Amino acid sequence: MDFILFIYFCIVFLGLQGLFLFEKETSLTMIMIGNILIAYHSINLFNWDLLILTIMMMIAQLSRIWRGA
């Protein structure tokens, strides 16, 4: 795995983790930026499996944060 992809995963993780609570808007921003960067990376490397998984997880993550669960 590329180091830069690891950084993108860490951005998403920071938006989702519950140890240090961010505001809702901050969490949504970190999740969106991280997932968009992962999607961009997967498109550039023609990694369609990662792209599909990222889109599915982005929908699940955003709906969970948005509903406050």
N, C-alpha and C positions, 0 to 999 in steps of 0.2 A: 504494500500500500504506500502510496506517495505521502510524504510528510505533509504537504499542503492539504491533502484530503483529510488527514488526521486533524489538522487545525479546524477545518470546516465542521467535522464531527464534534469537536470540542465546543464550537460556538453553539451548535444545536443543544448539546448537553447542558451548557450553562443556562440556556433559556428554559430547559425542562426541569432541572434539578430543584430540589426543595430544601436544601441545606441553607442556602443564602437566598432569601426571597427577594425577587425583583417586583416592580410594579407590573401590572398586566400588560401595559403597552411595551415595556422594555422586554418582557419575555416574548411577546409576539414578534417584536422587531428582530430579536436574536434568532428566533426560530426561522423566520422568513429569510433573513440574510443568509444564515447557515445553509438552509435547504436550497435556496437559489444558487448559492456557490457550488453545492454538491451537484445539483442538476447541470449547471454550466460545465463543471469538470467532467461529468459523465458524458455529456454531449460531445465535448472536444475529443474524448478518448473513444467515442463510439461504444460506450459501455451501456447498452440499452437495459440490461437487467438492473443495474444500479439506478438508472433513471426512473424506471417503473416503480421500483421499491421506494425511492425518494419521494415520488409524487404521492404514493399511497400513504406513506408515513407522515408527509406534510399535512395531508387532509386530516388524519387521525390526531396529530399533535395540535393543530390549530383549533379543531372542534373541541378538543378537551380543555385547552386553555381558555377559549372563548366562553365556554359554558361554566367555567370556574370549578370543574371537577378535579 
